[in-house]
């Protein structure tokens, strides 16, 4: 009996997976509860974005292909709104002024904040005071700021010409001259948005390790060489992102032309966004306004995608 029992093959025993320990199930349940709570907190923001951002954007794309008048049923007109806008005499001037404004804002408003941030970063006394002074224009409402500059640029009793007369220098027409109006608005926009950009640059500069500057000084690098080989590479990501944001913002300039010049003189300060305002609220042509908006949206979207692609490939090559 013993030998026979020894010759019998062993039976296959079914192995059942062990149930998860109570602690593992509890952790999984707690994780799901935390995720559900997080999405619940996000729900309010998502609803606000959907109602006040995403839905208007989608609605504007639809209206761009319709003849839309408030209180009347919309009519589908295809690309007629785009054709009408393209043949507008102010269309070319608006895009030319917008691109010129963007280029001037990059030349003036992009370098000045970086230089100011470098100066503030080197200060040893009264740092907080100067930071408040630089950031103060950001705290002024944009319309109030534009009205102050409108008085400042007044060709008669404006402070700008009064200062030039006191220095025995020739006065200027400022916003009343077709050649100087756009540059004057660039100065206004640069002054109004200077503070936030300076503080971002300042935060980036203060995150640079001091050992890099010490090593550069030991190698005999001067001030400009330290800025070129240490400061700029270490703040490259911030510089590139702020450049993209500034281009997007300046391409949508509206407050300064609307409040200070009204698009004049001789349409010298009519921008794309100001032309959209005219179509919607002066011409009562919401289809044309939305068509212009879609054009601006497509242009900025394509530019942003290409810009990010180029900057990423450039950083990847440098890393390699």
Order of alpha helices (4+ residues) and beta strands (2+ residues): alpha-alpha-alpha-beta-beta-alpha-alpha-alpha-alpha-alpha-alpha-alpha-alpha-alpha-alpha-alpha-alpha
